[in-house]
Structures are given as C-alpha cells and as structure tokens.
Amino acid sequence: MVRWRGLVLLLATLVAAGCLLAGRQDDVQRATEGATAGCGRFAANQKLGTPELYFDPCAFVAPPPGTPGDAGRNTIIAPSVFNMDLSLQKEFLLDAKRRLQFRGEIFNFLNHTNFSAPSGGSANVLSGETGTYTSRAGRITQTNTTSRQLQFALRLSF
C-alpha cells in the first residue's frame, strides 16, 4: 500500500509582501523553494524547504496598526507525506486439521522521514506590536509519521 497526501498550514493575519500573494499557486511555491533574501533574524541565502527553514518568513510584513492582514487561509502548503507498508505471509500445513501461519509486516518500509507542518511558534512569523520576526518562524520540529516498525506473528489454526 502506498499513500501520499499533502497537508495545509494556516497562516492568518499577515500581510503578503513581494513574492507571496494569497491565492496564487506560483507565488506560494516560491515561498518554500529557493533561498531567502534575508531579513531581521534570518541570514540571506538560507535554503528554503528544509526542516530548519521550511518557508521564507521574509515574504511577510506586519500589517499597519489597527488593520487585519490580507494573507488568507492555506497560504503555505505543508510538506507532502509518502508512506509505504509491506506485508508478507506464509502458511504451513502441519496435518489435515492444523495449519501454522507466519506473518511479517513492515510499516514505513522505506523509513522515509515525513515532516509535519510548522506548528506552534514556528507558524508565527511576526510577534509584538513592533512586528519583529520570531526566531522559530518556518522551522519544522516534528515528524508526521513514525520511523520503520516491524511486526511478526504466528497463528496456529486447528
């Protein structure tokens, strides 16, 4: 069984600046690919799309005081999830009435790391009234699936 899905990260009350405009797929892709131009606490030329800096926080600016931001829901698309499981089984006939079944299952067969969407403080780009950039903006700190797991079973039928 192979499963693939994309998750969505919600970023609200931020004003889009420069290359990131809400609702345009090509602009959204640029926020998670390439390198950051640098701003505030973020050095220039840091690679985007990695767990250390998944999206470019420099693409956002604080809205003017007393106004809501215009970056809509689902502005940034989270990393994709890819998972492959494997199951093997063999049945042995012991006699006319009894059978022994051996089963082996491997979950996350390829041991592929699937990162979660930035959450908690890493989904917040700006903080405070001054609109300073948070140090954890764009950082992924959790995985979405477990590492490889093996499971074996014996079943005696009589």
C-alpha positions as CSV (number, residue, x, y, z in Angstrom):
1,M,0.0,0.0,0.0
2,V,1.4,3.4,-0.9
3,R,-0.1,6.6,0.5
4,W,0.6,10.2,-0.5
5,R,-1.1,13.3,0.8
6,G,-0.4,17.0,1.2
7,L,-1.2,18.9,4.4
8,V,-2.1,22.6,4.6
9,L,-0.7,25.1,7.0
10,L,-2.9,28.0,8.0
11,L,-1.2,31.5,8.3
12,A,-3.6,34.2,9.1
13,T,-3.4,37.9,9.9
14,L,-0.3,38.6,7.9
15,V,0.3,40.9,5.1
16,A,1.8,39.4,2.0
17,A,4.8,41.3,0.7
18,G,6.8,41.0,-2.5
19,C,6.6,37.4,-3.9
20,L,3.8,36.0,-1.7
21,L,0.2,36.9,-2.5
22,A,-2.6,34.9,-1.1
23,G,-4.4,32.6,-3.5
24,R,-1.7,32.3,-6.3
25,Q,-0.2,28.9,-6.6
26,D,3.0,30.0,-8.3
27,D,3.8,32.6,-5.6
28,V,3.1,30.1,-2.8
29,Q,5.6,27.7,-4.4
30,R,8.3,30.3,-4.3
31,A,7.9,30.8,-0.6
32,T,9.1,27.2,0.1
33,E,11.7,26.8,-2.7
34,G,15.0,28.5,-3.4
35,A,16.7,30.7,-0.8
36,T,15.6,33.5,1.4
37,A,16.7,37.1,0.7
38,G,17.3,37.7,4.3
39,C,15.7,40.0,6.9
40,G,15.6,40.6,10.6
41,R,17.0,37.4,12.3
42,F,17.3,35.4,9.1
43,A,20.6,35.5,7.1
44,A,20.4,35.7,3.3
45,N,20.8,32.7,1.1
46,Q,19.5,30.1,3.5
47,K,17.9,27.2,1.6
48,L,14.1,27.0,1.9
49,G,12.0,23.8,2.1
50,T,14.3,22.3,4.8
51,P,13.2,21.5,8.4
52,E,15.4,24.4,9.6
53,L,13.6,26.9,7.4
54,Y,10.6,25.5,5.5
55,F,9.1,28.8,4.2
56,D,10.5,32.3,3.8
57,P,9.5,34.4,6.7
58,C,10.9,37.5,4.9
59,A,7.9,37.2,2.5
60,F,5.7,38.6,5.2
61,V,5.5,42.1,6.8
62,A,3.4,43.3,9.7
63,P,0.1,45.0,8.8
64,P,-0.4,48.6,9.7
65,P,-1.7,49.1,13.3
66,G,-5.4,48.5,13.6
67,T,-5.8,46.7,10.3
68,P,-6.1,42.9,9.7
69,G,-3.6,41.2,7.4
70,D,-4.6,40.0,3.9
71,A,-2.7,36.7,3.7
72,G,-5.6,34.2,3.6
73,R,-6.1,30.7,4.9
74,N,-3.9,27.9,3.4
75,T,-1.3,30.4,2.2
76,I,1.6,27.9,2.7
77,I,1.3,24.2,1.7
78,A,2.9,21.8,4.2
79,P,5.4,19.1,3.2
80,S,3.9,16.0,1.5
81,V,3.6,12.7,3.2
82,F,4.8,9.5,1.5
83,N,4.4,6.1,3.3
84,M,4.9,2.5,2.1
85,D,4.0,-0.6,4.1
86,L,4.9,-4.2,3.3
87,S,3.3,-7.4,4.5
88,L,4.4,-11.0,3.8
89,Q,2.8,-14.2,5.0
90,K,3.3,-17.9,4.6
91,E,1.0,-20.7,5.6
92,F,2.4,-24.2,6.5
93,L,0.2,-27.3,6.6
94,L,1.0,-29.3,9.7
95,D,-1.5,-32.1,9.1
96,A,-5.1,-32.4,7.8
97,K,-6.6,-30.3,10.6
98,R,-3.8,-27.9,11.7
99,R,-2.1,-25.0,10.0
100,L,0.6,-22.6,11.1
101,Q,0.7,-19.2,9.6
102,F,3.7,-16.9,9.8
103,R,3.2,-13.2,9.1
104,G,5.7,-10.3,8.9
105,E,4.7,-6.7,8.5
106,I,6.9,-3.6,8.0
107,F,5.4,-0.2,8.4
108,N,7.1,2.8,6.8
109,F,9.1,0.2,4.8
110,L,11.5,2.8,3.2
111,N,12.0,4.6,6.5
112,H,11.2,7.9,4.8
113,T,11.0,10.9,7.1
114,N,7.7,12.8,6.7
115,F,7.9,16.2,8.3
116,S,4.9,17.9,9.9
117,A,3.7,21.3,9.1
118,P,5.4,24.1,11.0
119,S,3.3,24.5,14.2
120,G,3.2,26.3,17.4
121,G,5.7,29.2,17.5
122,S,7.2,28.2,14.1
123,A,3.9,29.1,12.3
124,N,4.0,32.6,13.8
125,V,6.2,34.8,11.7
126,L,5.9,38.1,13.5
127,S,5.3,39.0,17.1
128,G,4.6,42.0,19.3
129,E,3.4,45.4,18.3
130,T,6.6,46.2,16.5
131,G,6.3,43.2,14.2
132,T,9.7,41.7,14.9
133,Y,10.4,38.3,13.3
134,T,10.3,35.3,15.7
135,S,13.4,33.2,15.8
136,R,11.4,29.9,15.2
137,A,9.4,31.1,12.2
138,G,9.3,28.5,9.4
139,R,11.1,25.8,11.5
140,I,9.7,22.2,11.5
141,T,10.2,20.4,14.8
142,Q,8.1,17.2,14.4
143,T,7.6,14.4,12.0
144,N,4.2,13.3,10.7
145,T,4.7,9.5,10.8
146,T,6.7,7.1,12.8
147,S,10.0,5.5,11.9
148,R,10.2,2.0,10.4
149,Q,8.3,-0.6,12.6
150,L,8.5,-4.4,12.3
151,Q,5.8,-6.8,13.4
152,F,5.9,-10.6,13.3
153,A,3.1,-13.0,14.2
154,L,2.5,-16.8,14.4
155,R,-1.1,-18.2,14.2
156,L,-2.0,-21.8,14.8
157,S,-5.3,-22.9,13.4
158,F,-6.9,-26.2,14.5
